[in-house]
Amino acid sequence: MMRSLFAAVSGLKTHQQRMDVIGNNIANVNTVGFKRSRVNFQDLLNQTIRGASRPVAGGRGGTNPMQVGLGVSLGSIDLIMDGSSLQDTGKATDLGIEGDGFFILSDGGRTYYTRVGTFDFGEDGSLVSLLNGMRVQGWMPDNPDTLTDIRININESESAKATTKMVIGGNLDSRVPIYDDTNPDQTPKSRVLLRHTVYDSKGQEYIVTIELTKNDENKWTWELVTVEDSAGRDIGAGTQTGVINFNNDGTYQGVDNNTISFEPVGSDQVNITLDFSKLTQYGSDHDAAVESQDGYKSGVLDSYTIDQNGNIIGVFSNGVTRILGQIALARFANPAGLLKEGNSLYSITSNSGSPLVGTANSGGFGSIKPGSLEMSNVDLSTEFTDMIITQRGFQANSRVITASDEMLQELVNLKR
């Protein structure tokens, strides 16, 4: 039998396999997170008819080997892990990865990796893949060193916190005269009242009123005027005062006492540090105010968001935000060496390397884009071009079989 016949048969088989890969790529053109494959051919072992010979000194030159190829075989099917564009979905728990990295999923026994971030929180609060129900892996605040299932408690609450610090900023007008209680016309300009809400250890609200009075060119006295409960009753905090000092250029210099305290009925004593460092004394109108305080009442989990670092941030009804968990990412030295497991999942192989686990936006792991999903990296123009080339290759190999058959027919006809 003719070698060309068997070589052409191997060509048909390999081109058919290449068409299978192309067909799978095109079928998954709209599959979220799909990575296309590419086929490479290689020639088969050649039959050597005559080996090479070396030149003879003063005589003939050398000859090259004479070999006849025996066909083609499948060299490799490469997984092309190039990234693709992200499509906005508007769903907060849909996550896309920009750059390298894979989400880590677990079925309770095995660990898998995926680029598809179609996630949502299940009935038990676990963050799961909507494709297969596997749990997303990451870190929880109570055990930050152990990779585990991401799970949040939708009934989680945030305890009340007593106020420990008040920040007072803005400007005190340097043009006003020093306070003179015998001159009622200038008194209002030389005194500033600050009112702000603070909290005790139970989250109960109190209105603290502090008065600032100019008593020297670069000195203002602060005094705690009242501490009122939610019913407007003064709970009697007593006299508490201090002096704020400014430099000649109007900048803050320091304060000789900056703490106030009061003792609510049935709650722990509240001790508050007054931070005046953001105050100035320039020649412009008063705009001094309490900028912030660090206490709050109790609250329940109201909503959550996911940021580009994979942090799940809980927003509580009292305005407090807190990290409830962080999604982990994995990357590989050779991601093309991963094994496709179906359902958009990958598993490690001996040639992919062991996974490096880390967080988004660090160490080459890429970033997470909430509200989006990664699209397929299949390029239809490339696939259709490869399809034409593959079809012509298959067609040409079939013609070789036809021609070889006709030559064998002529050989058989010699007997007539």
C-alpha positions in Angstrom: 0.0 0.0 0.0 1.1 3.6 -0.6 2.5 5.7 2.2 0.7 8.7 0.8 -2.6 6.9 1.5 -1.8 6.6 5.2 -0.3 10.1 5.5 -3.5 11.5 4.0 -5.6 9.5 6.5 -3.6 11.0 9.4 -4.2 14.4 7.8 -8.0 13.8 7.8 -8.0 12.7 11.4 -6.0 15.7 12.7 -8.0 18.2 10.7 -11.1 16.7 12.0 -9.8 17.1 15.6 -8.9 20.7 14.8 -12.4 21.3 13.5 -13.8 19.8 16.7 -11.8 22.4 18.7 -12.9 25.3 16.5 -16.5 24.1 16.8 -16.2 24.1 20.6 -14.7 27.6 20.6 -17.5 29.0 18.4 -20.2 27.2 20.5 -18.8 29.0 23.6 -18.6 32.4 22.0 -21.1 33.7 24.6 -20.0 31.6 27.5 -19.0 33.8 30.4 -15.3 33.5 31.2 -14.6 30.9 28.5 -11.0 30.6 27.3 -10.5 29.4 23.7 -8.2 26.6 22.6 -5.7 26.4 19.7 -4.5 23.3 17.8 -0.9 22.7 16.7 0.1 19.9 14.3 3.4 18.1 14.1 4.8 15.7 11.6 5.1 12.0 12.3 8.3 9.9 12.3 10.0 9.9 8.9 11.1 6.7 7.1 14.8 7.1 6.2 15.6 5.7 2.8 19.2 6.7 2.8 21.2 8.3 5.6 23.6 11.2 5.2 27.2 10.8 4.1 30.2 12.9 4.8 32.4 14.5 2.2 35.5 12.6 1.0 38.7 14.6 1.1 39.8 15.4 -2.4 36.7 13.6 -3.8 33.0 13.9 -3.8 31.0 16.0 -1.4 28.6 14.7 1.2 25.0 13.8 0.7 21.9 14.7 2.7 19.6 12.1 4.2 16.6 10.9 2.2 13.5 10.6 4.2 9.8 10.1 3.5 7.3 11.5 6.0 4.6 9.3 7.3 1.9 11.9 8.0 0.8 14.3 10.7 -0.2 14.1 14.3 -1.8 16.3 16.9 1.1 18.3 18.5 -0.8 20.2 21.2 -4.1 21.8 22.1 -3.2 25.0 23.8 -5.5 26.8 26.3 -5.3 30.6 25.5 -5.7 32.4 28.8 -5.7 35.9 27.4 -8.0 38.2 29.2 -11.1 39.6 27.6 -13.4 42.6 28.2 -15.8 42.9 31.1 -19.5 43.3 30.6 -21.4 45.4 33.2 -24.4 43.5 34.7 -25.5 45.9 37.5 -25.6 42.9 39.9 -23.5 43.7 43.0 -22.4 40.1 43.5 -21.3 39.6 39.9 -17.5 39.8 39.9 -15.1 40.1 37.0 -11.3 39.9 37.3 -9.1 42.4 35.5 -5.7 40.8 35.1 -4.4 37.4 36.3 -6.1 35.5 39.0 -8.9 32.9 39.6 -11.6 32.7 42.1 -11.3 29.7 44.5 -14.3 27.4 44.9 -14.9 24.4 47.1 -17.5 21.6 47.1 -16.4 20.6 50.6 -13.9 18.0 49.3 -12.1 19.3 46.3 -10.9 22.8 45.4 -11.5 24.3 41.9 -10.7 27.5 40.2 -12.7 29.7 37.9 -12.8 33.1 36.1 -16.6 33.2 36.3 -17.8 35.4 39.1 -21.6 34.7 38.9 -22.0 34.7 42.7 -24.7 35.3 45.2 -25.4 34.7 48.9 -27.2 31.5 49.7 -29.8 30.6 52.3 -27.1 30.1 54.9 -25.3 33.3 54.1 -22.6 31.5 52.1 -21.3 33.2 49.0 -21.8 30.6 46.2 -21.4 30.2 42.5 -24.7 30.3 40.7 -23.4 27.9 38.1 -22.7 25.0 40.4 -23.4 25.9 44.0 -19.8 25.7 45.1 -18.7 28.0 47.9 -16.4 30.9 47.3 -13.2 30.8 49.4 -11.7 33.7 51.3 -11.0 35.0 54.8 -13.3 35.9 57.6 -12.5 38.6 60.2 -12.6 36.2 63.2 -10.0 33.9 61.5 -8.0 36.0 59.0 -5.2 33.5 58.5 -7.3 30.5 57.4 -8.9 30.1 53.9 -12.5 29.2 54.4 -16.0 29.6 53.1 -17.2 33.2 52.8 -20.3 33.5 54.9 -22.1 36.6 56.3 -24.9 36.8 58.8 -27.8 38.9 57.4 -29.0 39.4 60.9 -25.7 40.7 62.2 -25.8 43.7 64.4 -23.3 46.4 65.4 -23.1 47.2 69.1 -23.3 50.8 70.3 -20.1 52.7 71.0 -19.6 55.5 73.4 -18.1 58.7 72.1 -14.4 59.0 73.0 -13.4 61.8 70.7 -14.8 65.0 69.2 -13.0 66.9 66.4 -13.6 70.6 66.3 -12.5 72.5 63.2 -13.1 75.7 61.3 -12.1 79.3 62.1 -12.5 81.7 65.0 -12.6 85.3 63.9 -9.4 87.1 65.2 -11.0 90.5 64.6 -13.5 90.2 67.4 -12.7 92.0 70.7 -11.7 90.2 73.9 -14.9 89.2 75.7 -16.2 91.8 78.1 -19.3 90.8 80.1 -20.0 94.5 80.8 -20.4 95.3 77.1 -23.5 93.4 75.8 -23.1 94.8 72.3 -19.8 92.9 71.5 -20.5 89.8 73.6 -22.2 87.7 70.9 -19.3 88.2 68.5 -16.7 87.1 71.1 -18.6 83.9 72.0 -19.3 80.8 69.9 -21.7 78.0 70.8 -21.1 74.5 69.5 -23.8 71.8 69.9 -23.4 68.2 68.9 -24.8 64.8 69.5 -22.7 62.2 71.4 -23.5 58.7 72.7 -23.0 56.6 75.8 -22.1 52.9 76.0 -25.8 52.0 75.4 -26.0 54.2 72.3 -28.2 56.7 74.1 -28.0 60.2 72.7 -26.9 63.4 74.5 -26.6 66.9 73.2 -23.3 68.5 74.3 -23.1 72.3 74.2 -19.6 73.9 74.4 -19.0 77.6 74.4 -15.8 79.2 73.0 -14.9 82.6 74.4 -12.1 85.0 73.4 -10.3 86.1 76.5 -6.9 87.2 75.1 -5.5 88.1 71.6 -4.4 84.5 70.9 -6.4 82.6 73.6 -9.9 81.3 73.6 -11.5 79.6 76.6 -13.7 76.6 76.0 -16.4 75.6 78.6 -18.8 72.7 78.8 -22.2 74.5 79.1 -24.7 71.6 79.3 -25.2 67.9 78.6 -28.8 67.2 77.7 -30.5 63.8 77.4 -32.9 62.9 74.7 -35.7 64.5 76.7 -33.9 67.8 76.8 -33.0 67.5 80.5 -29.5 68.8 81.7 -27.9 65.9 83.5 -25.5 68.2 85.4 -22.0 67.6 84.2 -20.5 70.4 86.3 -18.0 73.0 85.3 -15.4 71.8 82.8 -13.1 74.2 81.0 -9.8 74.8 79.3 -7.8 77.3 77.2 -7.0 77.0 73.5 -3.8 78.8 72.3 -3.0 80.1 68.8 0.2 81.3 67.2 0.7 84.8 66.0 -0.1 83.6 62.4 -3.4 82.3 63.5 -2.5 78.6 63.5 -3.3 76.2 66.3 -0.7 76.0 69.1 -2.3 73.8 71.8 -4.7 73.4 74.6 -4.1 73.1 78.3 -7.1 70.8 78.9 -9.1 68.9 76.3 -11.3 66.4 78.1 -14.8 66.4 79.2 -16.8 63.7 81.0 -20.2 63.0 82.3 -21.9 60.1 83.9 -25.3 59.0 82.5 -27.8 57.2 84.7 -27.4 53.4 84.3 -24.5 53.7 81.9 -20.7 53.9 82.0 -19.1 57.3 82.5 -18.4 59.0 79.1 -14.9 60.5 78.7 -14.4 62.6 75.5 -11.2 64.0 74.2 -11.7 67.3 72.4 -9.5 67.7 69.4 -9.0 71.4 68.5 -6.1 70.9 66.2 -8.1 71.8 63.1 -9.1 75.2 64.5 -7.6 78.4 63.2 -7.8 82.1 64.2 -7.8 84.1 61.0 -9.3 87.5 60.2 -12.5 86.0 58.7 -15.9 85.2 59.9 -16.6 82.4 62.5 -17.3 79.0 61.0 -16.1 76.8 63.9 -18.1 73.6 64.3 -17.9 70.0 65.5 -16.7 68.1 62.4 -17.1 64.6 63.8 -17.4 62.3 66.8 -16.6 58.6 67.0 -19.6 57.3 68.9 -22.8 55.6 67.5 -25.9 53.8 68.6 -26.5 50.1 67.9 -27.5 49.1 64.4 -28.3 46.1 62.2 -26.9 45.1 58.8 -28.6 47.2 56.2 -26.7 46.4 53.0 -23.4 45.4 51.7 -21.0 46.2 48.9 -17.9 44.5 47.4 -14.8 46.6 46.5 -12.0 46.1 44.1 -9.9 44.4 46.7 -12.6 41.7 47.2 -13.6 43.1 50.6 -17.3 42.5 51.5 -18.2 45.7 53.3 -21.3 45.7 55.5 -23.3 48.9 55.9 -25.2 49.1 59.2 -28.3 51.1 60.0 -26.3 53.3 62.3 -24.0 54.4 59.5 -21.1 52.2 60.6 -19.3 50.2 57.8 -17.3 47.1 58.6 -15.5 44.4 56.6 -17.4 41.2 56.8 -15.0 39.0 54.8 -12.5 39.1 51.9 -12.6 37.1 48.7 -9.3 35.2 47.9 -7.7 34.9 44.4 -5.3 32.4 43.1 -2.7 32.6 40.3 -0.5 30.1 38.6 3.0 30.0 37.0 1.4 28.3 34.0 -2.3 28.9 33.9 -2.5 27.2 30.5 -1.5 24.0 32.3 -4.8 23.8 34.2 -7.2 21.0 33.5 -10.7 22.0 32.3 -13.3 20.2 34.5 -16.4 21.5 32.8 -18.9 24.0 34.4 -16.3 26.7 33.8 -14.0 25.1 36.4 -10.3 24.3 36.4 -8.2 22.1 38.5 -4.4 22.0 39.1 -2.1 19.6 37.2 1.5 18.7 37.5 2.4 21.4 34.9 0.2 24.2 36.1 2.2 24.7 39.3 0.8 25.1 42.7 -1.6 28.0 43.3 -0.4 31.2 44.9 -3.2 32.6 47.0 -3.5 36.2 47.8 -5.8 39.3 47.5 -6.8 41.4 44.6 -4.6 44.4 43.7 -1.5 42.8 45.2 1.3 40.7 43.9 0.0 40.4 40.3 -3.4 39.0 41.2 -5.3 41.6 39.3 -8.3 43.6 40.6 -11.9 42.7 41.1 -14.6 44.7 39.3 -18.0 44.3 41.1 -21.1 44.4 39.0 -19.5 42.8 35.9 -18.6 39.5 34.3 -15.7 38.5 32.1 -16.8 37.7 28.5 -15.5 34.9 26.3 -12.1 35.5 24.6 -13.3 33.7 21.4 -12.6 35.9 18.3 -15.1 34.9 15.6 -13.0 36.3 12.8 -10.1 34.2 13.9 -12.2 31.1 14.3 -13.9 31.5 10.9 -10.5 31.9 9.3 -9.2 28.8 11.0 -12.3 27.0 9.9 -11.7 27.8 6.3 -8.0 26.7 6.5 -9.0 23.5 8.3 -11.7 22.7 5.7 -9.3 23.2 2.9 -6.7 21.1 4.6 -9.2 18.3 5.1 -10.3 18.6 1.5 -6.7 18.5 0.2 -6.0 15.3 2.2 -9.1 13.7 0.8 -7.9 14.5 -2.7 -4.6 12.7 -1.9 -6.6 9.6 -0.9 -8.5 9.8 -4.1 -5.4 10.2 -6.2 -3.6 7.4 -4.3 -6.6 5.1 -4.9 -6.6 5.9 -8.6 -2.9 5.0 -8.8 -3.5 1.7 -7.1 -6.4 1.1 -9.5 -4.0 1.6 -12.4 -1.6 -0.8 -10.8 -4.3 -3.4 -10.5 -5.3 -2.9 -14.2 -1.8 -3.9 -15.3 -2.9 -7.5 -15.0 -5.5 -7.2 -17.7 
